[in-house]
């Protein structure tokens, strides 16, 4: 967005953050605070495939009506398949499931935001308020696992949008998916920011006994106030640590993801997060450096200017130092960890702290040899 680009330049110039904020306010791209209450994004830009962009502009005729606050709306999506496959060389799984599209947690840094553009919606406030649920996910999964020649490998859930976001309480799609996976003895790895995962401890503990399940809780910060502005509808940091504790006590391999690490904002907490998660029962840990692909960059910059204007120059300078001078570098091998001296320093700090705490000493592999293939159904041919 041109307005955010100009504000970014101003923030690094003589005008600093005050001028940058004023420029965005005057441009009309920001949504008034009373409309985005409880949300992270402050703008709702058109998707990159849309032919037009819209801005609020008062022409002096007092013709602008009061717009209502953004409310969570859920549409039903009817996909043909539910397992998504990838060939990315820098992630550990080749298949995943997304029970929902969009995420009510509203994490301002979420790298999945640009996917809403494919639906003709905004990666901004639309992403966290206009959601899509896939109630047929369990049936589709059972059908795909029944295909002749299917070979079981760990299915990752929660790698794009959170399967335990608030609407899961109503739709219970994730629980139905787990019931199918348990019935088939199929391995699953889950990543979430929600304490709602504790609801499914009964299923996950039975699967874990067979070596079929593991769960990672993403903990970005231990600062409750920061978490509230940055990821407003996710579980509090304390609740996430409690989820790790209860999962671990139930015999479910639990790990912590320090993700994303935001340089100059959350990176001082790396050691504290790992220490707290280890005390809660985590045995493995990982991290990801902040990623700002496509529309995520202007959304994050606007958030940073609104909430931490005094840190704007420092944070964005460090981000670019790890991305070859850009807001983001999608090159394989670099996109998750970054590059350069500061990225190297974060990596060494993480490794030293993890080693000191005994994390990642033994990785828990999930079994694939127990998979139960569906029996072939004997169907009578129709008589002509």
N, C-alpha and C positions, 0 to 999 in steps of 0.2 A: 504494500500500500504506500502510495506516494507520501501521504501525510506522516506516516510513521517514519519513513526514510528521512524526510526533512527534519522531523523532530529528533531523530537519532543524530543527525549531523549537528543540530543546534546543541544537543546535550554535551557534545564533545567540544563545542566551540565556546565563545565568550558568553553566550546566553545561558549555558549550563541547563540543568534540569528544569528550572523554573520556566524558561522560555520554551523548552520542548513541551512541557505540560500545557502551557498556554496555547501553543500552536495546535495541539491535538484537540483541545477543548473548542477552539474557534472553528475547526474544520467540520465539526458536526458528526464525526465518526464514532465518538464515545456515546455509550448508552447511559442515560441518567441513573444515578445510584439507586433511586427508588424502583427502577425497573429490573435491575440485575442484583437485587438484594439476595445474599446467600449464594451467589455465583462467583466464579473466579475471573472469567473473561470480562473485560470492560468494553469490548467492541464486538460487532457482529458483521464482519465484512462479507461481501458476496464471495461465493466460491470461485476458484480460479477458472472454471469453465463457463461461468455466466457472462453474457454479453454486456451486462450493465452493472453499475454499482450505484448504491443509494446512500445519500447523506441527508441528515436533518438540517434544514435551512429555514430560518424565519425571514419571510419576505416582507414583514411589517404589517401584514393584514390580519394578524392574530388568527390564522387559519389552521395552526397546528393543534390537533386534538391531543388530549392526554392519552398516552398509550398505556396499556395494562402491563403489569410486571410479567416477566417470563415465567411461565408455569410448565412443569414437566408434562409433556404429552408423549404417549406411546402409540406407535403404529405397529401393526402385525406384518412381519415379513415372511414370505413363503419361498425360501430358497429351494433349489432342486437337490443340492448336496449340502452337507454341513462340515465335512472335513476339508480344511484348506491346506494345501501342500506348498512347500517352498524348497528352494535349493540354495539358500543363503549359506555361504561358507563360514560365517562368523557367529552362527547360533547353533545350539546343540540339538535342535529337533527339526524334523522334516515335515511335521504335520501338526495342525492345531484346530481348535474349535472356538468359535465366538458366538455364544448364545445371544448376545445383544450387539447392536450397532449404535454407536454413541455411548456416552457414559455420564451418568448423573453425578459422579464424584466431582467432575469439573476441574480436574487438575490442570492448572494453567499451562504447564509445560508438556502436556500429553502429546507424544509424537503421533498418535492416531487421529488427531483432530482433522488433518487434511483429507481423511477418507470420507468425511461428510460432504465434500465437494462433489463426489460421484453421485450423490443423491440430490444434487441441486440445492443443497443447503449450506449454511455458513459453518466454517470450522470454529467460529467463535461461540457465542451464546447458544446457537442452534445445536451445536454438538453436545452440550450438557443439558439441554432442555427438550429437544425433539429427538426421541429415542425410537429404536426399532427392536422389537422382541421377536424371537424365532421359536414359537411354542411347539413346532414340529421337530425340533432338534433331536430329541431322543429317538423318535421313530426313524428319522433320516439316518441317524447314527447306526441304529440296529440294522437297517437295510444295507448300509455301506460295509459294515463289518461282516455281513452275510455273503458278500460277493465272493465268488469262487476265486481262489488265489490270493486273497487278502493276507498280507503278512503284518503281524502285530509289531509296532514300535511305539515308543512313548508318545502319547498325545498331550500336547501342551495346551493349557486353558488359562486365559488371563494374560496372554502376551500382547493383546491389542487393546481390548476394552475389558473392564473388570467383570467377571461372571457373578460376583457377589455384590454388585452395586445395589442401591436401595430397592429398585423395582423387582429384584429377585425374591424379596419377601412375598410379593403377590404372585409372580409368575412361576416360581419354583422350577425353572427350566434347568438350572444347573444340577439340582438334586435329581431330576429325572435322567439327565445325562450320566450322572454317577451311578445310578441304579443299573443302567445298561452296561456300563463299563465293568461294574462289579459282577454282573451276571456272566459276562464273557471273560472274566479274569484278564482284562486289558489294562496295561500300565498307564498311569496318568500323572502329570506334573502340573501343579496349580500355582499361579502367582496372583496375589490379591492384596488390596489395602484394607479389606473389610473384615471386621470381627464376625460377620455373619457366617464365615466359614466354619465357626464352632458349631453351628447348627447341624452340620453334616459329619460330625466326628464319629457317629455310629458307623456310617458307611466307610469312611476313610480309615478308621482303625481296623476294620475287618480286612480291607484291601492291603493296608500296611503290613498286617501279619503275614501276608503272602508275598510281600515285597513288590506291591503293585501301585503304591501311592506315596507321594511326597508333596509338601506344601511350602511355599516361600512367601513370607510377608514382606512387602515393600515398605521400608521406613525411610522417609526422606529427611525428617528432622525430628528432634525431641521437643522443639519449641512449639507449644500448643498454639500460641497466637500466630506464629508464622504459618503453621499447618492450616489454620482456619482460613487465612486469606489465600493461600496457595492451592489447597486441595479441600475446599470448604465442606463437601458432603462425604468425604471419606472418614473412616474411623479415626479417632484421636490417636496420637502416638502411644499413649498408655494402653488403649484397648488393643492395638496391634501387638504390643509386647505380651499382653495377657493371652491373646490368641496363640502366640508362639508357645507360651507356657502350657496352655491346655492341650494343644496338639501334641507337644512333646510328652506330656504326662500320659496321654492316651496311646503312646507308642508310635505316633506318626512322625516320620522324619521331617523336622521343621528347620527351615533356614531363613536367613534374612538377606534381603536385597537392599543395599544402600543405593537407592536409585530414585531419581537421578541425583548425582552430586552437582550442585550448582556452585561454581567457583566464586569465592568472595561472599557467599551467602550461607551455604550449608556445609561446605567442606571442612570448617573447623570442628564439626560434630562427628566426623568419621569414626574416631576412636571411641567416643561415648556411645554411639549407636551400636557398634559392634560389641562393646562391653555389656550394654544393657540387654542386647539380644542373646548373648552367650549366657548371661545369668538367668534368662527366661527359658533356656533350654535349647537354643539353636545350636546346631552342630556344623552347619555349612554357611557360607556367606559369599556374596558376589556384589559387584557394583557396576554402574553405568554412568558415564559422564553425560551431562545435559545435552540433549539433541534438539535442534531448532529447525526442522525441515519445513520448507514451503511456508504456509500461513502461520505455523507455530511461532515463527520469529517475531512478526509484528504483534501478535497477541501477547507473547511473553514480555516484549519490550514495553508495551503499554502498561501491563500489570506492574512491571518494575518501576516505571515512572510514577505510577499512582501511589504505590506503597513504600518503595525504597528509593526515592529520587536521589538521595545523597550517595547511594552505592551504585548508581547506574553506570557511570564511566568505568568504575573499577571492575564490576561484574562483566560487562560486555567486552572490556579490554582483555580480561582473562579468557573469556569464551573464545574470542578470536585468536588468542595466542595458541589455543589448543586445536584450532580448526584452520590452520594455514591462512590466517588473516580474514576468514569468512565467518559468517554466523554459523554455518554448518558445512560439514564435508561428509558426503555419503560414501566415500571410498571404503570398500571392504577392508576390514582390519583396523580401520581408524574410527568408524562411526560410533562404536560403543565406548572406546577408551580414549579417543583423542590422540594428539601427538604433541611433541614439544616438551620443554623443560617442566612446565607446570603440570601437564598431564603425567609425565614421568614421576614427578614428586608425589602426586596423589596415589598413583599406583604403588609406589614403594611404601607410603604410609599405610595403605590398606593391607598390603602383604605383611608388613611387620606387626601390625596390630592383630591381624588374623592368626599369625603364627604364635604370637605371645599368648593368645587366648585359646589356642588349641583348635581353632576352626579349620575346616577343610583338611584335617588330618586323614580322614577316611571319607570318601564320597560314597553315597548310598546308590548303587546301581538298581534299576528297576528290572524286574523279570519280564520276559516276553514268551517264555516257553510254556506258560500255563494257559495261554489263550485258547478259548473254546470256540471253535468254528461252528456256525449254525448247521444243523442237519438239513440235508436237502429235502424239500417238500415234494412228495409224490402227488403230482396233479394229474387228474384224468383229462385226456384230450377230448375236446368237444367232438361229438359225432356229427358228421355232415348229413 
